[in-house]
Amino acid sequence: MFFAADSPLYQYILKSGFRHHPIMDELYQVSKNHPCAMAATPDEVGFFQFLLPMINAKKALEIGVFTGFTTLGIALVLPDDGKVIGLDISQEFTNIALPFWKQAGQQHKIDLRLQPANDSLDQLIANNESATFDFIFIDADKVNYLSYYQKSLQLIRKGGIIAVDNTLWGGRVADESINDPSTQAIKNVNKVILEDDRVEMSMLAIGDGVTLVRKK
């Protein structure tokens, strides 16, 4: 994030910038205090919860679930017959999410699939689900970001939105001397999205940077 987590301004955003759900708040504390701490920030998920009803989202896809904080945020704003498919490889992490999803009464909307995300994406495409998703959130291993983006572009409907997380990567994308595989992968997908005439895009300084992509 581009405010210090304990700064008065960021604390004000967390208090006054979006409406809270008690189970979301509880799950975020668990996610934040986990040794891996990979969850999206509450203000970012609050923004998604504002955005999804505006595009009449009913079918969503999340690539990278971790402890299910964003998954729950998405499910809460989908209609009762909506669905979010969550892709992850860790049963250990996603097991943390299950009681919170159930407590919030959202488990019937969530379809969790545990295998490498590229395999799940290929299966969705093979099952004729291209152009059927309203919203896709990419927040998994960075070295596969370009593959996730290209396959998501097949799966998203015209006018649907792909949100690509961590696109500012703690500022490392702006440092030409940093070229580790994850940083280079994010720099690469940022360039591809910027030059992709199949979409409209906007990079936002929310959380660790999130790029919104709308398929033309």
Salt bridges, closest charged atoms under 4 A:
ASP25 OD1 - HIS20 ND1 2.92
ASP80 OD1 - HIS108 NE2 3.00
ASP81 OD2 - LYS58 NZ 2.90
ASP111 OD2 - ARG113 NH2 2.75
ASP122 OD1 - LYS151 NZ 2.95
GLU129 OE1 - LYS59 NZ 2.68
ASP134 OD1 - ARG157 NE 2.56
ASP139 OD1 - LYS142 NZ 3.38
GLU195 OE2 - LYS191 NZ 3.13
ASP196 OD1 - ARG198 NE 2.86
GLU200 OE1 - ARG214 NH2 2.90
